[in-house]
């Protein structure tokens, strides 16, 4: 798989942070780190705690990514299917999937 271009890393983080600000007020911030073809996304809660949320898998497109959801029960990321039924989608869809699970009460 190709490495994630620097421009894609920048735009990904900007898009995810804006989406979190617009849709997930429970998050005080969003942190993105990269390793190989993966982007790991953590949410920062209002008390400062960080919550691992998703792992995005770059496949050559800045707009469509595969994703794994962090499962606290195993401490690992597991590939998931989005509510759309697809195994890949926008980073915002992946973030919403994780936040629906971990932040909705």
C-alpha positions as CSV (number, residue, x, y, z in Angstrom):
1,X,0.0,0.0,0.0
2,X,1.2,3.5,-0.7
3,X,2.3,5.8,2.2
4,X,-0.1,8.5,3.2
5,X,1.0,11.8,1.5
6,X,1.7,14.7,3.8
7,X,-1.0,16.8,2.1
8,X,-3.5,14.0,2.8
9,X,-2.5,13.8,6.4
10,X,-3.0,17.5,6.9
11,X,-6.4,17.5,5.2
12,X,-7.6,14.4,7.0
13,X,-6.8,15.9,10.4
14,X,-8.5,19.2,9.5
15,X,-11.7,17.5,8.2
16,X,-12.0,15.2,11.2
17,X,-11.5,18.0,13.7
18,X,-14.1,20.2,12.0
19,X,-16.5,17.3,11.9
20,X,-16.0,16.6,15.5
21,X,-16.5,20.2,16.4
22,X,-19.7,20.3,14.4
23,X,-21.2,17.0,15.5
24,X,-19.6,15.8,18.7
25,X,-19.6,18.4,21.4
26,X,-18.6,15.7,24.0
27,X,-15.1,15.9,22.4
28,X,-12.8,18.7,23.5
29,X,-10.4,17.7,20.8
30,X,-9.3,15.1,18.3
31,X,-5.8,13.7,17.9
32,X,-4.5,11.9,14.8
33,X,-1.3,10.0,14.5
34,X,0.1,8.1,11.6
35,X,1.9,4.8,11.2
36,X,2.5,3.4,7.7
37,X,-0.8,3.3,5.8
38,X,-2.8,3.9,9.0
39,X,-4.2,7.0,10.8
40,X,-5.1,6.4,14.4
41,X,-7.7,8.8,15.8
42,X,-8.3,9.5,19.5
43,X,-10.9,11.7,21.0
44,X,-10.1,14.0,23.9
45,X,-12.9,14.2,26.4
46,X,-13.7,17.4,28.3
47,X,-11.9,16.0,31.4
48,X,-8.7,15.6,29.4
49,X,-8.9,11.8,29.1
50,X,-8.2,10.3,25.7
51,X,-10.4,7.7,24.1
52,X,-9.1,5.6,21.2
53,X,-11.8,5.6,18.5
54,X,-10.7,4.4,15.0
55,X,-7.9,3.3,12.8
56,X,-8.3,4.5,9.2
57,X,-6.5,2.5,6.4
58,X,-5.3,4.5,3.5
59,X,-5.9,2.9,0.1
60,X,-4.7,5.7,-2.2
61,X,-7.8,8.0,-2.0
62,X,-8.0,11.0,0.4
63,X,-11.7,10.7,0.6
64,X,-12.4,6.9,1.0
65,X,-10.7,4.9,3.8
66,X,-11.1,1.5,5.3
67,X,-11.6,1.6,9.0
68,X,-11.2,-0.4,12.2
69,X,-13.1,0.4,15.4
70,X,-11.2,0.4,18.7
71,X,-12.7,-2.3,20.9
72,X,-12.0,-1.6,24.6
73,X,-12.9,-5.2,25.4
74,X,-9.9,-6.5,23.5
75,X,-7.7,-3.4,23.4
76,X,-7.4,-3.8,19.6
77,X,-8.8,-2.3,16.4
78,X,-11.1,-4.6,14.4
79,X,-12.1,-3.9,10.8
80,X,-15.8,-2.9,10.5
81,X,-18.6,-2.4,8.1
82,X,-20.1,1.0,8.0
83,X,-23.9,1.5,8.5
84,X,-24.0,2.0,4.7
85,X,-23.0,-1.7,4.4
86,X,-19.6,-0.7,2.8
87,X,-16.2,-1.7,4.2
88,X,-14.8,1.7,3.3
89,X,-16.1,5.2,3.4
90,X,-15.4,8.7,4.4
91,X,-13.3,9.4,7.5
92,X,-16.3,11.3,8.9
93,X,-18.6,8.3,8.6
94,X,-16.0,6.2,10.5
95,X,-15.7,8.8,13.2
96,X,-19.5,9.0,13.5
97,X,-19.7,5.2,13.8
98,X,-17.2,5.2,16.7
99,X,-18.7,8.2,18.4
100,X,-22.3,6.8,18.2
101,X,-20.9,3.7,20.0
102,X,-18.8,5.5,22.7
103,X,-20.4,8.9,23.2
104,X,-24.1,8.5,22.7
105,X,-26.1,8.0,25.8
